[in-house]
Amino acid sequence: MICRNQGFDATAVPGRRRGIRITLCCGLLAVAMTGPGGAADYEEKAVPFFGEYCFDCHGNDRKKAGVNLETYTGDVALFKEPKFWQRVIEVIETREMPPEDKSQPTNEQRFEIASFLREQLKALDCDTLVNPGRVTIRRLNRNEYNNTIQDLFGLKLTLADNFPNDEVGYGFDNIADVLSIPPILMEKYLEAAEDVATAAIVAKVPEWPPRERHEAEGFVSQSDDVRPAQGRYLGLYREGSGFMEFNAATPGEYELKVKAHGDQAGPEPPKLAIALNGRETAVLDVPQHADNPGIFDLRVQFNKGDNRIQVSYLNNFNDGNYPVPELAGDRNLYIDYIEITGPLDAAPPRLPESHTRIIPSRPEPGQEISHARTILEKFVTKAYRRPATGDEIKRLTELVRLVLEDGGTFEESIQLAVQAVISSPKFLFRWELDRNVLSDEEQAIRNLNDFEIASRVSYYLWNSMPDDELLALAREGQLSNDAVLSDQIDRMLQDSRSMRFVRNFVGQWLQIRNLETHSPDPALFPEFTPELRAAMRQETELLFNAVISNNLPLDTLIDSDFTYINKALAGHYGFPEPEGEEFSRVLLPAGSPRGGVLTHGSILTITSNPTRTSPVVRGKWVLEQILGTPPPPPPPNVPELEATREIAESASLRQRLEIHRDKPDCAGCHSKMDPIGFAFENFDAIGRWRDFDDNFPIDPSGTLPDGASFNGPQDLKNYLSSGDTFIRALTEKMLTYALGRGLEYYDECAVAKIVDSINNNGRKSSALIKGIILSDPFLKRQTKDPEDE
């Protein structure tokens, strides 16, 4: 039973026809719990209903909207026109038909005919009906964007939190058809791309080892014969010295470069002495002239802190009458600068990991473009989740060239290229293009390529991009191998990134995201603190994670003998306080009502009103989220249950709801919701156990539409986990989430196959996860939308 249109109006989706706004909502709880009723006869069940309520407008005499229900006979196979019959079910269940001015069937009649038609639709021939469906190209939602940026760059940025909220379809925010891009979002993408590139890459990388140049005219001297010369040198005209102070932040070996020249005279060149902290380090001959100064290298050891560097002239000469005329004259020494590099033996400061992920090394001079090409090929392949093309790299290296020609650093050029990549539709969207598909019938369905599989799997289980291992296997063509893909599923579920899937799927499937905005009346429930709110959500997430990561039976979600608590939750439940501040896995005592998500504080709180419990909301929640059988919308103009203090003191909530349920317009829905809700009435509006509601003792018993009775939450949990209804509903919910689209009638075959696999494998969670990933809807794609033909 495929559930469609839950909280989503397909008429609002561009490109889809209003006629396929279908609701296969699995209506009647009794049908869901008792299984198919295939023995029912169309002539007996459907024709009398249509004859009384439909043939006047949709029969042989009048074919309103082109619909003639009288043409269908008892041997009709409804599945041959499934979309038409899905529409029939929808208009009956939602009271769209018959029109208000016509005779109206009772709620029970509506439920009975809808359930019968639905059972007929289940008679699909899966051997001939082969259609994996197709997913509209979809952008990354906010959560996927944040995770992808984190995994691509190693940056824990949450820039998408400032994006417009994602629309929700079929209960989830990753549905392709509703993930549009309004203009404001495009602006946000461009801003975010610049912020990410700036945060990830250091634009101006400091030179290493550090280098300082000290111009010699700034040296200190106590002699008039050692003084600045020509505005840039330190001139030593007689024996003497000048010095400078250098503060070394780190002790160690440094390189000292001295640029010097001399006025040459006499039989030898000027001699330059270098002293460090009063100790002579070297004596150098300086035979160079001003037109070609010399650069002299020394290795020295500096202490931490101040170090005095002294330069001295040792052999002054001044003789204009020297016997060798060409050697006559005045010998002087000039110091241009001292350059200090170091410490040479210290490790360079580490660049941010986000920087080295993209730029692991700097290019050699003249090799910037080729180095950029290598860097960008690797980066683009990861960012686009498939191999980069030559044309893409060519355009990006042109950006690099432009920045370099404009005087920018190599890192700045890569920054701009990265910014272009992550603002590209090829990054922002998950592409599955049907290139080179022939028009013949054999090409109507194609297998996804390995890179598309890698993206589907990673965004399903990690809400993010494929990692290096997945991309490597895709490059080798290995992900098309079911055994390899199965091993990868096991690996990915053990990875910490799978908690993203847990948090997002559970938050939306069980609706515990609503805890963030649900506000119990603080006057009545002062115990409901932010810490308790967070603990409630985490308990439910941890139980789901335990089931998935430990391959436990899926029924554990309905009823378990353990749970997870911290101090806040232990006090709330009346459990012994665990040691430490973290969550602990605890075994529940025999007879405890707390096992499974249905009795978690998170669920009990979000399904209550701010001031009291709501059996109606709790029952409806179970029907929708656990059984996949949402009741139809309430009829218009139904008054709310009165909740004044005087009324509350005069009758119990159960009694007041029974009066409400006696109204003809209300009985059909409430007879299915209320009994389930009352099973949890021992839990108050924030999930604490109680035996009385005010002064009225609580009666948690009830009878279900199929006649099964229960007394309290444990009986109901036993009942809910005894059949396939929960397994099927969970399969449909998770398949919708994994595919990013609503399920269609043809997906029934895949759902049935997955449910069979789950039952044949001990109802273990791995059978669900792997069944979905190895299914045709997940691994294949319809290349043409039948609606376009």
Solvent accessible surface area in square Angstrom, and as a share of the most:
residue,aa,sasa,rsa
1,M,22,0.10
2,I,3,0.02
3,C,17,0.10
4,R,2,0.01
5,N,24,0.12
6,Q,35,0.16
7,G,78,0.75
8,F,16,0.07
9,D,62,0.32
10,A,2,0.02
11,T,36,0.21
12,A,80,0.62
13,V,8,0.05
14,P,117,0.74
15,G,84,0.81
16,R,62,0.23
17,R,133,0.49
18,R,178,0.65
19,G,49,0.47
20,I,12,0.06
21,R,67,0.24
22,I,1,0.00
23,T,9,0.05
24,L,8,0.04
25,C,14,0.08
26,C,4,0.02
27,G,5,0.05
28,L,18,0.09
29,L,0,0.00
30,A,19,0.15
31,V,25,0.14
32,A,7,0.06
33,M,36,0.16
34,T,88,0.51
35,G,30,0.29
36,P,94,0.59
37,G,38,0.37
38,G,59,0.57
39,A,106,0.82
40,A,31,0.24
41,D,64,0.33
42,Y,12,0.05
43,E,83,0.37
44,E,120,0.54
45,K,100,0.42
46,A,0,0.00
47,V,44,0.26
48,P,75,0.47
49,F,19,0.08
50,F,1,0.00
51,G,35,0.34
52,E,109,0.49
53,Y,28,0.11
54,C,19,0.11
55,F,38,0.16
56,D,113,0.59
57,C,14,0.08
58,H,28,0.12
59,G,0,0.00
60,N,83,0.43
61,D,148,0.77
62,R,121,0.44
63,K,111,0.47
64,K,96,0.41
65,A,96,0.75
66,G,67,0.64
67,V,38,0.22
68,N,19,0.10
69,L,8,0.04
70,E,65,0.29
71,T,86,0.50
72,Y,38,0.14
73,T,74,0.43
74,G,29,0.28
75,D,127,0.66
76,V,38,0.22
77,A,31,0.24
78,L,4,0.02
79,F,57,0.24
80,K,152,0.64
81,E,82,0.37
82,P,10,0.06
83,K,54,0.23
84,F,52,0.22
85,W,0,0.00
86,Q,0,0.00
87,R,68,0.25
88,V,14,0.08
89,I,0,0.00
90,E,0,0.00
91,V,19,0.11
92,I,6,0.03
93,E,7,0.03
94,T,44,0.26
95,R,54,0.20
96,E,78,0.35
97,M,68,0.30
98,P,9,0.06
99,P,43,0.27
100,E,165,0.74
101,D,122,0.63
102,K,89,0.38
103,S,75,0.48
104,Q,78,0.35
105,P,9,0.05
106,T,82,0.48
107,N,19,0.10
108,E,81,0.36
109,Q,63,0.28
110,R,11,0.04
111,F,6,0.02
112,E,102,0.46
113,I,6,0.03
114,A,1,0.01
115,S,8,0.05
116,F,11,0.05
117,L,0,0.00
118,R,4,0.02
119,E,15,0.07
120,Q,41,0.18
121,L,13,0.06
122,K,56,0.24
123,A,60,0.46
124,L,26,0.13
125,D,61,0.32
126,C,62,0.37
127,D,131,0.68
128,T,106,0.62
129,L,48,0.24
130,V,86,0.49
131,N,27,0.14
132,P,2,0.01
133,G,3,0.03
134,R,81,0.29
135,V,10,0.05
136,T,69,0.40
137,I,67,0.34
138,R,10,0.04
139,R,11,0.04
140,L,1,0.00
141,N,6,0.03
142,R,67,0.25
143,N,42,0.21
144,E,5,0.02
145,Y,2,0.01
146,N,19,0.10
147,N,15,0.08
148,T,0,0.00
149,I,2,0.01
150,Q,57,0.25
151,D,27,0.14
152,L,5,0.02
153,F,0,0.00
154,G,32,0.31
155,L,29,0.14
156,K,170,0.72
157,L,49,0.24
158,T,81,0.47
159,L,36,0.18
160,A,0,0.00
161,D,84,0.43
162,N,103,0.53
163,F,13,0.05
164,P,43,0.27
165,N,119,0.61
166,D,21,0.11
167,E,108,0.48
168,V,76,0.44
169,G,0,0.00
170,Y,17,0.06
171,G,34,0.33
172,F,2,0.01
173,D,13,0.07
174,N,10,0.05
175,I,1,0.00
176,A,6,0.04
177,D,32,0.17
178,V,21,0.12
179,L,9,0.05
180,S,73,0.47
181,I,51,0.26
182,P,51,0.32
183,P,110,0.69
184,I,83,0.42
185,L,3,0.02
186,M,65,0.29
187,E,94,0.42
188,K,57,0.24
189,Y,1,0.00
190,L,93,0.46
191,E,99,0.44
192,A,4,0.03
193,A,0,0.00
194,E,94,0.42
195,D,72,0.37
196,V,0,0.00
197,A,2,0.02
198,T,88,0.51
199,A,52,0.40
200,A,0,0.00
201,I,3,0.02
202,V,45,0.26
203,A,29,0.22
204,K,137,0.58
205,V,30,0.17
206,P,95,0.60
207,E,103,0.46
208,W,88,0.31
209,P,35,0.22
210,P,51,0.32
211,R,104,0.38
212,E,82,0.37
213,R,133,0.49
214,H,49,0.22
215,E,79,0.35
216,A,0,0.00
217,E,57,0.26
218,G,60,0.58
219,F,17,0.07
220,V,80,0.46
221,S,36,0.23
222,Q,176,0.78
223,S,44,0.28
224,D,128,0.66
225,D,45,0.23
226,V,3,0.02
227,R,115,0.42
228,P,81,0.51
229,A,5,0.04
230,Q,148,0.66
231,G,69,0.67
232,R,119,0.43
233,Y,20,0.08
234,L,1,0.00
235,G,0,0.00
236,L,0,0.00
237,Y,51,0.20
238,R,134,0.49
239,E,90,0.40
240,G,24,0.23
241,S,38,0.25
242,G,1,0.01
243,F,35,0.15
244,M,16,0.07
245,E,87,0.39
246,F,13,0.05
247,N,95,0.49
248,A,1,0.01
249,A,85,0.66
250,T,59,0.34
251,P,72,0.45
252,G,13,0.13
253,E,48,0.22
254,Y,6,0.02
255,E,30,0.13
256,L,3,0.01
257,K,57,0.24
258,V,0,0.00
259,K,45,0.19
260,A,0,0.00
261,H,5,0.02
262,G,2,0.02
263,D,53,0.28
264,Q,56,0.25
265,A,4,0.03
266,G,6,0.05
267,P,94,0.59
268,E,69,0.31
269,P,33,0.21
270,P,0,0.00
271,K,56,0.24
272,L,0,0.00
273,A,5,0.04
274,I,1,0.01
275,A,13,0.10
276,L,23,0.12
277,N,64,0.33
278,G,74,0.71
279,R,193,0.70
280,E,114,0.51
281,T,61,0.36
282,A,21,0.16
283,V,71,0.41
284,L,33,0.16
285,D,68,0.35
286,V,0,0.00
287,P,69,0.43
288,Q,52,0.23
289,H,100,0.45
290,A,64,0.50
291,D,131,0.68
292,N,103,0.53
293,P,42,0.26
294,G,5,0.05
295,I,97,0.49
296,F,31,0.13
297,D,88,0.46
298,L,23,0.12
299,R,147,0.54
300,V,8,0.04
301,Q,117,0.52
302,F,4,0.02
303,N,94,0.48
304,K,146,0.62
305,G,22,0.21
306,D,101,0.52
307,N,1,0.00
308,R,101,0.37
309,I,0,0.00
310,Q,59,0.26
311,V,0,0.00
312,S,16,0.10
313,Y,2,0.01
314,L,77,0.38
315,N,19,0.10
316,N,37,0.19
317,F,36,0.15
318,N,107,0.55
319,D,51,0.27
320,G,60,0.58
321,N,142,0.73
322,Y,53,0.20
323,P,114,0.72
324,V,59,0.34
325,P,106,0.67
326,E,139,0.62
327,L,59,0.29
328,A,30,0.23
329,G,24,0.23
330,D,60,0.31
331,R,6,0.02
332,N,9,0.05
333,L,0,0.00
334,Y,16,0.06
335,I,0,0.00
336,D,6,0.03
337,Y,18,0.07
338,I,0,0.00
339,E,15,0.07
340,I,3,0.02
341,T,5,0.03
342,G,6,0.06
343,P,11,0.07
344,L,52,0.26
345,D,102,0.53
346,A,34,0.26
347,A,88,0.68
348,P,75,0.47
349,P,89,0.56
350,R,224,0.82
351,L,53,0.26
352,P,62,0.39
353,E,90,0.40
354,S,4,0.03
355,H,2,0.01
356,T,53,0.31
357,R,93,0.34
358,I,7,0.04
359,I,4,0.02
360,P,93,0.59
361,S,59,0.38
362,R,131,0.48
363,P,22,0.14
364,E,121,0.54
365,P,119,0.75
366,G,67,0.65
367,Q,96,0.42
368,E,46,0.21
369,I,34,0.17
370,S,53,0.34
371,H,41,0.18
372,A,0,0.00
373,R,96,0.35
374,T,90,0.53
375,I,9,0.05
376,L,0,0.00
377,E,81,0.36
378,K,132,0.56
379,F,10,0.04
380,V,0,0.00
381,T,17,0.10
382,K,41,0.18
383,A,0,0.00
384,Y,19,0.07
385,R,9,0.03
386,R,64,0.23
387,P,63,0.40
388,A,26,0.20
389,T,65,0.38
390,G,60,0.57
391,D,81,0.42
392,E,10,0.05
393,I,7,0.04
394,K,136,0.57
395,R,128,0.47
396,L,15,0.07
397,T,5,0.03
398,E,76,0.34
399,L,51,0.25
400,V,0,0.00
401,R,91,0.33
402,L,108,0.54
403,V,26,0.15
404,L,46,0.23
405,E,127,0.57
406,D,128,0.66
407,G,66,0.64
408,G,22,0.21
409,T,39,0.23
410,F,9,0.04
411,E,0,0.00
412,E,46,0.21
413,S,0,0.00
414,I,0,0.00
415,Q,27,0.12
416,L,68,0.34
417,A,0,0.00
418,V,0,0.00
419,Q,50,0.22
420,A,36,0.28
421,V,0,0.00
422,I,0,0.00
423,S,18,0.12
424,S,18,0.12
425,P,74,0.46
426,K,63,0.27
427,F,0,0.00
428,L,2,0.01
429,F,37,0.15
430,R,21,0.08
431,W,98,0.34
432,E,28,0.12
433,L,70,0.35
434,D,41,0.21
435,R,166,0.61
436,N,151,0.77
437,V,43,0.25
438,L,111,0.55
439,S,101,0.65
440,D,66,0.34
441,E,157,0.70
442,E,153,0.68
443,Q,60,0.27
444,A,32,0.25
445,I,47,0.24
446,R,39,0.14
447,N,106,0.54
448,L,5,0.02
449,N,76,0.39
450,D,19,0.10
451,F,29,0.12
452,E,16,0.07
453,I,6,0.03
454,A,0,0.00
455,S,13,0.08
456,R,4,0.02
457,V,0,0.00
458,S,0,0.00
459,Y,4,0.02
460,Y,4,0.02
461,L,0,0.00
462,W,0,0.00
463,N,4,0.02
464,S,0,0.00
465,M,4,0.02
466,P,0,0.00
467,D,23,0.12
468,D,91,0.47
469,E,76,0.34
470,L,0,0.00
471,L,4,0.02
472,A,37,0.28
473,L,31,0.16
474,A,4,0.03
475,R,138,0.51
476,E,116,0.52
477,G,39,0.38
478,Q,68,0.30
479,L,1,0.00
480,S,71,0.46
481,N,73,0.37
482,D,77,0.40
483,A,67,0.52
484,V,33,0.19
485,L,0,0.00
486,S,22,0.14
487,D,90,0.47
488,Q,12,0.05
489,I,0,0.00
490,D,64,0.33
491,R,67,0.25
492,M,0,0.00
493,L,12,0.06
494,Q,124,0.55
495,D,35,0.18
496,S,96,0.62
497,R,59,0.21
498,S,6,0.04
499,M,67,0.30
500,R,38,0.14
501,F,0,0.00
502,V,1,0.00
503,R,109,0.40
504,N,14,0.07
505,F,0,0.00
506,V,0,0.00
507,G,0,0.00
508,Q,17,0.07
509,W,2,0.01
510,L,0,0.00
511,Q,61,0.27
512,I,0,0.00
513,R,78,0.28
514,N,72,0.37
515,L,0,0.00
516,E,103,0.46
517,T,116,0.68
518,H,30,0.13
519,S,72,0.46
520,P,8,0.05
521,D,39,0.20
522,P,104,0.65
523,A,90,0.70
524,L,96,0.48
525,F,19,0.08
526,P,90,0.56
527,E,82,0.37
528,F,24,0.10
529,T,52,0.30
530,P,99,0.62
531,E,115,0.52
532,L,7,0.03
533,R,51,0.18
534,A,63,0.49
535,A,2,0.02
536,M,0,0.00
537,R,18,0.06
538,Q,77,0.34
539,E,0,0.00
540,T,0,0.00
541,E,6,0.03
542,L,33,0.17
543,L,0,0.00
544,F,1,0.00
545,N,33,0.17
546,A,3,0.03
547,V,0,0.00
548,I,8,0.04
549,S,29,0.19
550,N,89,0.46
551,N,58,0.30
552,L,46,0.23
553,P,48,0.30
554,L,0,0.00
555,D,29,0.15
556,T,19,0.11
557,L,1,0.00
558,I,0,0.00
559,D,47,0.25
560,S,12,0.07
561,D,94,0.49
562,F,7,0.03
563,T,0,0.00
564,Y,31,0.12
565,I,3,0.01
566,N,23,0.12
567,K,72,0.31
568,A,40,0.31
569,L,0,0.00
570,A,0,0.00
571,G,62,0.60
572,H,22,0.10
573,Y,22,0.08
574,G,67,0.64
575,F,38,0.16
576,P,119,0.75
577,E,119,0.53
578,P,19,0.12
579,E,167,0.75
580,G,45,0.44
581,E,125,0.56
582,E,136,0.61
583,F,41,0.17
584,S,36,0.23
585,R,131,0.48
586,V,40,0.23
587,L,131,0.65
588,L,22,0.11
589,P,87,0.54
590,A,110,0.85
591,G,82,0.79
592,S,22,0.14
593,P,33,0.21
594,R,8,0.03
595,G,2,0.02
596,G,0,0.00
597,V,1,0.00
598,L,4,0.02
599,T,0,0.00
600,H,1,0.00
601,G,0,0.00
602,S,0,0.00
603,I,5,0.02
604,L,3,0.01
605,T,0,0.00
606,I,20,0.10
607,T,3,0.02
608,S,7,0.05
609,N,45,0.23
610,P,70,0.44
611,T,73,0.42
612,R,59,0.22
613,T,3,0.02
614,S,7,0.04
615,P,1,0.01
616,V,34,0.19
617,V,61,0.35
618,R,5,0.02
619,G,0,0.00
620,K,77,0.33
621,W,10,0.04
622,V,3,0.02
623,L,3,0.02
624,E,33,0.15
625,Q,10,0.05
626,I,0,0.00
627,L,5,0.02
628,G,3,0.02
629,T,1,0.00
630,P,11,0.07
631,P,17,0.11
632,P,16,0.10
633,P,73,0.46
634,P,100,0.63
635,P,19,0.12
636,P,103,0.65
637,N,152,0.78
638,V,47,0.27
639,P,82,0.51
640,E,155,0.69
641,L,37,0.18
642,E,117,0.52
643,A,63,0.49
644,T,68,0.40
645,R,143,0.52
646,E,127,0.57
647,I,51,0.26
648,A,16,0.12
649,E,106,0.48
650,S,85,0.55
651,A,18,0.14
652,S,17,0.11
653,L,6,0.03
654,R,53,0.19
655,Q,90,0.40
656,R,23,0.08
657,L,4,0.02
658,E,66,0.30
659,I,117,0.59
660,H,18,0.08
661,R,56,0.21
662,D,116,0.60
663,K,84,0.36
664,P,116,0.73
665,D,86,0.44
666,C,6,0.04
667,A,39,0.30
668,G,3,0.03
669,C,9,0.06
670,H,20,0.09
671,S,41,0.27
672,K,10,0.04
673,M,12,0.05
674,D,0,0.00
675,P,16,0.10
676,I,0,0.00
677,G,0,0.00
678,F,5,0.02
679,A,0,0.00
680,F,4,0.02
681,E,8,0.04
682,N,11,0.06
683,F,0,0.00
684,D,14,0.07
685,A,2,0.01
686,I,0,0.00
687,G,0,0.00
688,R,64,0.24
689,W,115,0.41
690,R,48,0.17
691,D,88,0.46
692,F,119,0.49
693,D,31,0.16
694,D,76,0.40
695,N,135,0.69
696,F,48,0.20
697,P,96,0.60
698,I,26,0.13
699,D,68,0.35
700,P,24,0.15
701,S,34,0.22
702,G,12,0.12
703,T,76,0.44
704,L,6,0.03
705,P,54,0.34
706,D,55,0.29
707,G,52,0.50
708,A,27,0.21
709,S,90,0.58
710,F,12,0.05
711,N,100,0.51
712,G,6,0.05
713,P,9,0.05
714,Q,69,0.31
715,D,60,0.31
716,L,0,0.00
717,K,0,0.00
718,N,77,0.40
719,Y,58,0.22
720,L,5,0.03
721,S,24,0.15
722,S,86,0.56
723,G,34,0.33
724,D,63,0.33
725,T,20,0.11
726,F,0,0.00
727,I,0,0.00
728,R,35,0.13
729,A,2,0.02
730,L,1,0.01
731,T,0,0.00
732,E,8,0.03
733,K,21,0.09
734,M,0,0.00
735,L,0,0.00
736,T,9,0.05
737,Y,7,0.03
738,A,3,0.02
739,L,0,0.00
740,G,0,0.00
741,R,18,0.06
742,G,8,0.07
743,L,1,0.01
744,E,16,0.07
745,Y,40,0.15
746,Y,29,0.11
747,D,1,0.00
748,E,16,0.07
749,C,22,0.13
750,A,15,0.11
751,V,0,0.00
752,A,32,0.25
753,K,154,0.65
754,I,5,0.03
755,V,6,0.04
756,D,83,0.43
757,S,38,0.25
758,I,0,0.00
759,N,54,0.27
760,N,123,0.63
761,N,80,0.41
762,G,47,0.46
763,R,45,0.16
764,K,70,0.30
765,S,0,0.00
766,S,28,0.18
767,A,9,0.07
768,L,0,0.00
769,I,1,0.00
770,K,44,0.18
771,G,16,0.16
772,I,0,0.00
773,I,0,0.00
774,L,61,0.30
775,S,12,0.08
776,D,67,0.35
777,P,5,0.03
778,F,0,0.00
779,L,29,0.14
780,K,62,0.26
781,R,16,0.06
782,Q,22,0.10
783,T,11,0.07
784,K,94,0.40
785,D,40,0.21
786,P,62,0.39
787,E,33,0.15
788,D,112,0.58
789,E,153,0.69
